[in-house]
């Protein structure tokens, strides 16, 4: 409208510049500043340096009253022309017939003031209420009305701040007398003459305010509770102040019957008295508000949702019922999403997971972690971000449409299949499923969920209906389903079908007659085939049923057996020796140096000089590089030298670490220069540096193994051992009913029973008998080993008696005793196959009493032949009884050993694969051997918890009170520095370096060889199962995708669904380590010095130096050559010093 006005104005400006004219008929604008431009000669603008503007104004516009008119800018010279009652210029007011009022004139007071509105119209008797009076002609200056305002007969003092000339007066009420109840507002402008007085049409009332109750009456210390105080006349007055004790409650809104305010925070848990003040009136009532402890969150479950949120979350905590409108929040990418919660009681509430703020195009199959995750509970700040939760968002389920047309045609009763992916989140542990709702039209259907499809039992509908799938906060329609009705048949169709059916029946009868004649000849064959098929079917059914039952077996049977068993950790020296020098029991570094007396002084002097050289970094690096360049320096030599160097430098780990870093840097340079793929770095132990790295972790992670990772590793070993021993194990082939390895699986049905034998302790005959679970198919040696495990449960393996040194004695009724053995004169031989004796062979019943006795002790002399019962003599007439020692038995009846010449072969449960002469039933039909693979699943299911526990402990940066070992963070940072230095930014390469450095170099070794850490015995079946776990561990650390099919190895297929979760753990572990603050060299050196001090004298340094020197003797010329030619070596005379050592050590000297 302004532009329109300007056009109208400029349209009127024309002609002679001294006589410009314009007109404006509207009343919307009363003045308008405009730019002034003077144009000379039609096109030349005259300059306006002072930026002069012109005001266009209209006195009458928006100035309908005298007061508003006289308030106008004095420069406009507007005045009030009383006769027409309008604001105008002097020249437009007829002088003779009307009175003229102007601001500068003597007669400048507007008559006829008028009150149009008063706010509020009620207030307390005590006064203090600020009353706003609006109207016309209410004076032009504050002094005009300063002492002439009364409200309901009570003086009301005008306030300068609220006064708007001519339009508004704000005054503060004085105190009213009890007799005053209501009245009008009256004012005088300047003088109290009738024409300058005004009275309101509204009445103002004095009210008495009361309080009745407040809800809620308690809230958290942090405040934010919205409290409603009820009462009467609570909308009176102008200003409300609510206090809870000394804490203000921030006023929000009010009505005649309530006041709503928000509590502020309190420093203590206290009951506060509630006071309400309206203007000067203090309302008294015995109301109290209780400040309570802030709510806390103890646990949330589940700790996951999908990207679109809206999945239910159960929350447990304290004081949750204090919160009126609890909300749950998640922040991601700087954007926050909030969802609602419902409080159930003081300790429980249910929430709908918030969605994650991702771009609509963001379709990742990776899990997401919110930057912040917490709860909005009034003003409780501490729970806005929960630090102790690992809340994870999994990808949204994705559905496929019903083909290009979007229509699926079905017959009635046929299930609807919705295909997709991510339908079951890959949550570790537990039977986790999303709550899907599928609607066909308006009717829901029963849903069965798998990872890639939803199966919906279609409701009883026909026709075309829209299918809608809902889960969490998302819904998707794959299209329409068309269910075709069963069409009724017409009469001609029925007749045609009947005729065709009749002809078909005649034809079938004719065929049957012909067939019956033929079938008589093949009846016998058919019956035989039928019997074989029935037999096969029953075996398959039995095995599947058993496998299913085993899979459902409660894991507590295993965990309860493991509880309370102490962990037999090896001491530091034994542990390091088993890793550094595997398979060598009595290594020279554990003994004093053995040198003839006449050479001892010279050799010790030589070795001390050699020690100084080893502690010289220039020499040691040159020494290692020279050895590695020799062709005859084998892989075994490299490992041996690396281990010997680390034993010498055990007391100087700071120096050892410095040398190791230099050798690793050289190895990385060499790897990249040779154009090998960077991922191959540290893959195999082909250098001294790689073996030194293994040994370095071995030294520095011992404490972590003892305090943290050892417990789940030992639990896994015990669980595997116990699970294997629950079923038959072949004593010769090592195959077992329960296994994780397909190669070590017994592929046939073995009949067996579990027996409980009472065993007399060999150490203390008077101690209580120990019940031991064994199988009747166990060999005698297996029984002895199980008895030793039970009796010496908490004794390390090396301190137990050996099964080979003990005899198993079966003590029968009436004092008869019998020695049981794997082989004796009763051993059965059939077709050159000799079967080891089992408890079933001896017919030992459940509950029998047995004893382990030492083979050297003649414990049976007291038992003579007359004490052996007649029944036992007749029952076991083929078995040997004796009155002498077990040795005398051996002398009279020598053991039958496998004789290669005679071709006698040993077997226990299954005959060896290499022999092809066994019968069809000996190893089970090849056709059904694959069904026994389900046992792998049963075993895996039972052991899953233990595998998960171990992997989770290894791949976690926060462990049961222990911090991440400094060595891991330090070495990972070193590898990242090397990658940066060589410009390697591929995250897969960095990931692979770290995996090759620690998990594959150290942890795989520990998982496959728990005997390196614990004092235990590992048998072949346990070893095979640990190898499968170790392979799974390696696959979890790999970045490459494993494409699996039905022809893949079973041990890969077994953990195929778990490996993606484990890979996520590994990625998170590496990422968390990367985010940790870097370790300074000072802190690392202090840590290494402490480790050196703790294990200062574990190895004999002189013996280790002597072993290293043997390589100097072998390659002396090759080692001296580079020392002569290198400048640094020359300055330090290293070649000369080494020659001195060689001279001192030589036999000729």
Secondary structure as the mmCIF struct_conf table of DSSP 4:
data_model
#
loop_
_struct_conf.conf_type_id
_struct_conf.id
_struct_conf.beg_label_comp_id
_struct_conf.beg_label_asym_id
_struct_conf.beg_label_seq_id
_struct_conf.end_label_comp_id
_struct_conf.end_label_asym_id
_struct_conf.end_label_seq_id
HELX_RH_AL_P HELX_RH_AL_P1 UNK A 2 UNK A 12
BEND BEND1 UNK A 15 UNK A 16
TURN_TY1_P TURN_TY1_P1 UNK A 17 UNK A 18
BEND BEND2 UNK A 19 UNK A 19
BEND BEND3 UNK A 27 UNK A 28
BEND BEND4 UNK A 30 UNK A 30
STRN STRN1 UNK A 31 UNK A 35
STRN STRN2 UNK A 38 UNK A 40
TURN_TY1_P TURN_TY1_P2 UNK A 41 UNK A 43
STRN STRN3 UNK A 44 UNK A 46
HELX_LH_PP_P HELX_LH_PP_P1 UNK A 47 UNK A 47
TURN_TY1_P TURN_TY1_P3 UNK A 49 UNK A 50
STRN STRN4 UNK A 53 UNK A 57
TURN_TY1_P TURN_TY1_P4 UNK A 59 UNK A 62
BEND BEND5 UNK A 65 UNK A 65
HELX_RH_AL_P HELX_RH_AL_P2 UNK A 66 UNK A 70
TURN_TY1_P TURN_TY1_P5 UNK A 71 UNK A 71
BEND BEND6 UNK A 72 UNK A 72
HELX_RH_3T_P HELX_RH_3T_P1 UNK A 74 UNK A 76
STRN STRN5 UNK A 78 UNK A 81
TURN_TY1_P TURN_TY1_P6 UNK A 82 UNK A 85
STRN STRN6 UNK A 86 UNK A 89
HELX_RH_3T_P HELX_RH_3T_P2 UNK A 90 UNK A 92
BEND BEND7 UNK A 93 UNK A 93
TURN_TY1_P TURN_TY1_P7 UNK A 95 UNK A 97
BEND BEND8 UNK A 98 UNK A 98
STRN STRN7 UNK A 100 UNK A 101
TURN_TY1_P TURN_TY1_P8 UNK A 103 UNK A 104
BEND BEND9 UNK A 105 UNK A 106
STRN STRN8 UNK A 114 UNK A 119
BEND BEND10 UNK A 121 UNK A 121
STRN STRN9 UNK A 122 UNK A 124
TURN_TY1_P TURN_TY1_P9 UNK A 125 UNK A 126
STRN STRN10 UNK A 130 UNK A 138
BEND BEND11 UNK A 140 UNK A 141
HELX_RH_AL_P HELX_RH_AL_P3 UNK A 142 UNK A 145
TURN_TY1_P TURN_TY1_P10 UNK A 146 UNK A 147
STRN STRN11 UNK A 149 UNK A 151
TURN_TY1_P TURN_TY1_P11 UNK A 152 UNK A 153
STRN STRN12 UNK A 154 UNK A 158
TURN_TY1_P TURN_TY1_P12 UNK A 160 UNK A 162
STRN STRN13 UNK A 164 UNK A 164
TURN_TY1_P TURN_TY1_P13 UNK A 165 UNK A 165
STRN STRN14 UNK A 166 UNK A 173
HELX_LH_PP_P HELX_LH_PP_P2 UNK A 175 UNK A 177
TURN_TY1_P TURN_TY1_P14 UNK A 178 UNK A 179
STRN STRN15 UNK A 182 UNK A 188
BEND BEND12 UNK A 189 UNK A 191
HELX_RH_3T_P HELX_RH_3T_P3 UNK A 194 UNK A 196
STRN STRN16 UNK A 197 UNK A 207
STRN STRN17 UNK A 210 UNK A 215
BEND BEND13 UNK A 216 UNK A 216
STRN STRN18 UNK A 218 UNK A 220
TURN_TY1_P TURN_TY1_P15 UNK A 221 UNK A 222
STRN STRN19 UNK A 226 UNK A 232
BEND BEND14 UNK A 233 UNK A 233
TURN_TY1_P TURN_TY1_P16 UNK A 234 UNK A 235
BEND BEND15 UNK A 237 UNK A 238
STRN STRN20 UNK A 240 UNK A 244
TURN_TY1_P TURN_TY1_P17 UNK A 245 UNK A 246
STRN STRN21 UNK A 247 UNK A 255
TURN_TY1_P TURN_TY1_P18 UNK A 256 UNK A 257
STRN STRN22 UNK A 258 UNK A 263
BEND BEND16 UNK A 267 UNK A 268
STRN STRN23 UNK A 271 UNK A 278
TURN_TY1_P TURN_TY1_P19 UNK A 279 UNK A 280
STRN STRN24 UNK A 281 UNK A 283
HELX_LH_PP_P HELX_LH_PP_P3 UNK A 284 UNK A 284
STRN STRN25 UNK A 288 UNK A 292
HELX_LH_PP_P HELX_LH_PP_P4 UNK A 293 UNK A 295
STRN STRN26 UNK A 296 UNK A 301
BEND BEND17 UNK A 302 UNK A 303
STRN STRN27 UNK A 304 UNK A 306
TURN_TY1_P TURN_TY1_P20 UNK A 307 UNK A 308
STRN STRN28 UNK A 312 UNK A 318
BEND BEND18 UNK A 319 UNK A 319
HELX_RH_3T_P HELX_RH_3T_P4 UNK A 320 UNK A 322
BEND BEND19 UNK A 324 UNK A 325
STRN STRN29 UNK A 327 UNK A 332
TURN_TY1_P TURN_TY1_P21 UNK A 333 UNK A 334
STRN STRN30 UNK A 335 UNK A 345
TURN_TY1_P TURN_TY1_P22 UNK A 346 UNK A 347
STRN STRN31 UNK A 348 UNK A 352
HELX_LH_PP_P HELX_LH_PP_P5 UNK A 353 UNK A 356
TURN_TY1_P TURN_TY1_P23 UNK A 360 UNK A 361
BEND BEND20 UNK A 366 UNK A 366
STRN STRN32 UNK A 368 UNK A 369
BEND BEND21 UNK A 371 UNK A 371
STRN STRN33 UNK A 372 UNK A 376
STRN STRN34 UNK A 377 UNK A 377
TURN_TY1_P TURN_TY1_P24 UNK A 378 UNK A 379
STRN STRN35 UNK A 380 UNK A 380
HELX_RH_3T_P HELX_RH_3T_P5 UNK A 381 UNK A 383
BEND BEND22 UNK A 384 UNK A 385
BEND BEND23 UNK A 387 UNK A 388
STRN STRN36 UNK A 392 UNK A 394
HELX_LH_PP_P HELX_LH_PP_P6 UNK A 395 UNK A 397
STRN STRN37 UNK A 398 UNK A 399
BEND BEND24 UNK A 402 UNK A 402
TURN_TY1_P TURN_TY1_P25 UNK A 403 UNK A 406
STRN STRN38 UNK A 407 UNK A 411
TURN_TY1_P TURN_TY1_P26 UNK A 412 UNK A 413
HELX_LH_PP_P HELX_LH_PP_P7 UNK A 414 UNK A 415
STRN STRN39 UNK A 416 UNK A 421
BEND BEND25 UNK A 424 UNK A 424
BEND BEND26 UNK A 428 UNK A 430
STRN STRN40 UNK A 437 UNK A 440
TURN_TY1_P TURN_TY1_P27 UNK A 441 UNK A 442
STRN STRN41 UNK A 443 UNK A 449
BEND BEND27 UNK A 451 UNK A 452
STRN STRN42 UNK A 453 UNK A 457
BEND BEND28 UNK A 460 UNK A 460
STRN STRN43 UNK A 463 UNK A 471
TURN_TY1_P TURN_TY1_P28 UNK A 472 UNK A 473
STRN STRN44 UNK A 474 UNK A 484
HELX_LH_PP_P HELX_LH_PP_P8 UNK A 487 UNK A 490
HELX_RH_AL_P HELX_RH_AL_P4 UNK A 491 UNK A 551
TURN_TY1_P TURN_TY1_P29 UNK A 552 UNK A 552
BEND BEND29 UNK A 553 UNK A 553
TURN_TY1_P TURN_TY1_P30 UNK A 555 UNK A 555
HELX_RH_AL_P HELX_RH_AL_P5 UNK A 556 UNK A 562
TURN_TY1_P TURN_TY1_P31 UNK A 563 UNK A 564
HELX_LH_PP_P HELX_LH_PP_P9 UNK A 565 UNK A 567
STRN STRN45 UNK A 569 UNK A 569
HELX_LH_PP_P HELX_LH_PP_P10 UNK A 570 UNK A 571
HELX_RH_AL_P HELX_RH_AL_P6 UNK A 572 UNK A 580
TURN_TY1_P TURN_TY1_P32 UNK A 581 UNK A 583
BEND BEND30 UNK A 585 UNK A 586
HELX_RH_3T_P HELX_RH_3T_P6 UNK A 588 UNK A 590
BEND BEND31 UNK A 591 UNK A 591
HELX_RH_AL_P HELX_RH_AL_P7 UNK A 597 UNK A 614
TURN_TY1_P TURN_TY1_P33 UNK A 615 UNK A 615
HELX_RH_AL_P HELX_RH_AL_P8 UNK A 617 UNK A 628
TURN_TY1_P TURN_TY1_P34 UNK A 629 UNK A 629
TURN_TY1_P TURN_TY1_P35 UNK A 631 UNK A 632
HELX_RH_AL_P HELX_RH_AL_P9 UNK A 635 UNK A 648
HELX_RH_3T_P HELX_RH_3T_P7 UNK A 649 UNK A 651
HELX_RH_AL_P HELX_RH_AL_P10 UNK A 653 UNK A 673
TURN_TY1_P TURN_TY1_P36 UNK A 674 UNK A 675
HELX_RH_3T_P HELX_RH_3T_P8 UNK A 678 UNK A 680
TURN_TY1_P TURN_TY1_P37 UNK A 681 UNK A 682
BEND BEND32 UNK A 683 UNK A 684
BEND BEND33 UNK A 687 UNK A 687
HELX_RH_AL_P HELX_RH_AL_P11 UNK A 688 UNK A 700
TURN_TY1_P TURN_TY1_P38 UNK A 701 UNK A 701
HELX_RH_AL_P HELX_RH_AL_P12 UNK A 702 UNK A 704
HELX_RH_PI_P HELX_RH_PI_P1 UNK A 705 UNK A 709
HELX_RH_AL_P HELX_RH_AL_P13 UNK A 710 UNK A 725
TURN_TY1_P TURN_TY1_P39 UNK A 726 UNK A 726
BEND BEND34 UNK A 727 UNK A 727
STRN STRN46 UNK A 729 UNK A 729
TURN_TY1_P TURN_TY1_P40 UNK A 731 UNK A 733
STRN STRN47 UNK A 736 UNK A 736
BEND BEND35 UNK A 737 UNK A 738
BEND BEND36 UNK A 740 UNK A 740
HELX_RH_3T_P HELX_RH_3T_P9 UNK A 742 UNK A 744
STRN STRN48 UNK A 745 UNK A 745
BEND BEND37 UNK A 748 UNK A 748
STRN STRN49 UNK A 754 UNK A 760
BEND BEND38 UNK A 762 UNK A 763
TURN_TY1_P TURN_TY1_P41 UNK A 765 UNK A 766
BEND BEND39 UNK A 767 UNK A 767
HELX_LH_PP_P HELX_LH_PP_P11 UNK A 768 UNK A 769
STRN STRN50 UNK A 770 UNK A 775
TURN_TY1_P TURN_TY1_P42 UNK A 776 UNK A 777
STRN STRN51 UNK A 779 UNK A 779
HELX_RH_AL_P HELX_RH_AL_P14 UNK A 780 UNK A 791
TURN_TY1_P TURN_TY1_P43 UNK A 792 UNK A 794
BEND BEND40 UNK A 795 UNK A 795
HELX_RH_3T_P HELX_RH_3T_P10 UNK A 797 UNK A 799
BEND BEND41 UNK A 800 UNK A 800
HELX_LH_PP_P HELX_LH_PP_P12 UNK A 801 UNK A 802
HELX_RH_3T_P HELX_RH_3T_P11 UNK A 803 UNK A 805
STRN STRN52 UNK A 806 UNK A 811
HELX_RH_3T_P HELX_RH_3T_P12 UNK A 813 UNK A 815
STRN STRN53 UNK A 817 UNK A 820
BEND BEND42 UNK A 822 UNK A 824
TURN_TY1_P TURN_TY1_P44 UNK A 825 UNK A 826
STRN STRN54 UNK A 829 UNK A 830
TURN_TY1_P TURN_TY1_P45 UNK A 831 UNK A 832
STRN STRN55 UNK A 833 UNK A 835
HELX_LH_PP_P HELX_LH_PP_P13 UNK A 836 UNK A 837
STRN STRN56 UNK A 838 UNK A 838
HELX_RH_AL_P HELX_RH_AL_P15 UNK A 839 UNK A 842
TURN_TY1_P TURN_TY1_P46 UNK A 843 UNK A 843
HELX_LH_PP_P HELX_LH_PP_P14 UNK A 844 UNK A 845
TURN_TY1_P TURN_TY1_P47 UNK A 846 UNK A 847
STRN STRN57 UNK A 849 UNK A 854
TURN_TY1_P TURN_TY1_P48 UNK A 855 UNK A 856
TURN_TY1_P TURN_TY1_P49 UNK A 859 UNK A 862
HELX_RH_3T_P HELX_RH_3T_P13 UNK A 865 UNK A 867
BEND BEND43 UNK A 868 UNK A 868
HELX_RH_AL_P HELX_RH_AL_P16 UNK A 870 UNK A 875
TURN_TY1_P TURN_TY1_P50 UNK A 876 UNK A 878
BEND BEND44 UNK A 879 UNK A 879
BEND BEND45 UNK A 883 UNK A 884
HELX_RH_AL_P HELX_RH_AL_P17 UNK A 886 UNK A 892
BEND BEND46 UNK A 893 UNK A 893
TURN_TY1_P TURN_TY1_P51 UNK A 900 UNK A 903
STRN STRN58 UNK A 905 UNK A 907
BEND BEND47 UNK A 908 UNK A 910
TURN_TY1_P TURN_TY1_P52 UNK A 913 UNK A 914
TURN_TY1_P TURN_TY1_P53 UNK A 916 UNK A 917
BEND BEND48 UNK A 918 UNK A 918
TURN_TY1_P TURN_TY1_P54 UNK A 920 UNK A 922
BEND BEND49 UNK A 923 UNK A 923
HELX_RH_3T_P HELX_RH_3T_P14 UNK A 926 UNK A 933
HELX_RH_AL_P HELX_RH_AL_P18 UNK A 934 UNK A 954
TURN_TY1_P TURN_TY1_P55 UNK A 955 UNK A 955
BEND BEND50 UNK A 957 UNK A 958
STRN STRN59 UNK A 959 UNK A 959
TURN_TY1_P TURN_TY1_P56 UNK A 960 UNK A 961
STRN STRN60 UNK A 962 UNK A 962
HELX_LH_PP_P HELX_LH_PP_P15 UNK A 963 UNK A 965
HELX_RH_AL_P HELX_RH_AL_P19 UNK A 966 UNK A 981
TURN_TY1_P TURN_TY1_P57 UNK A 982 UNK A 983
HELX_RH_AL_P HELX_RH_AL_P20 UNK A 987 UNK A 994
HELX_RH_PI_P HELX_RH_PI_P2 UNK A 995 UNK A 1003
HELX_RH_AL_P HELX_RH_AL_P21 UNK A 1004 UNK A 1008
TURN_TY1_P TURN_TY1_P58 UNK A 1009 UNK A 1009
HELX_RH_3T_P HELX_RH_3T_P15 UNK A 1010 UNK A 1012
TURN_TY1_P TURN_TY1_P59 UNK A 1013 UNK A 1013
STRN STRN61 UNK A 1014 UNK A 1014
BEND BEND51 UNK A 1015 UNK A 1015
HELX_RH_AL_P HELX_RH_AL_P22 UNK A 1020 UNK A 1037
BEND BEND52 UNK A 1040 UNK A 1040
TURN_TY1_P TURN_TY1_P60 UNK A 1046 UNK A 1047
BEND BEND53 UNK A 1048 UNK A 1048
HELX_RH_AL_P HELX_RH_AL_P23 UNK A 1050 UNK A 1054
TURN_TY1_P TURN_TY1_P61 UNK A 1055 UNK A 1055
HELX_RH_AL_P HELX_RH_AL_P24 UNK A 1056 UNK A 1075
BEND BEND54 UNK A 1076 UNK A 1076
HELX_LH_PP_P HELX_LH_PP_P16 UNK A 1077 UNK A 1080
HELX_RH_AL_P HELX_RH_AL_P25 UNK A 1081 UNK A 1094
TURN_TY1_P TURN_TY1_P62 UNK A 1095 UNK A 1097
BEND BEND55 UNK A 1098 UNK A 1099
HELX_RH_AL_P HELX_RH_AL_P26 UNK A 1101 UNK A 1114
TURN_TY1_P TURN_TY1_P63 UNK A 1115 UNK A 1115
HELX_RH_AL_P HELX_RH_AL_P27 UNK A 1116 UNK A 1125
HELX_RH_AL_P HELX_RH_AL_P28 UNK A 1127 UNK A 1131
TURN_TY1_P TURN_TY1_P64 UNK A 1132 UNK A 1133
HELX_RH_AL_P HELX_RH_AL_P29 UNK A 1134 UNK A 1145
BEND BEND56 UNK A 1147 UNK A 1147
#
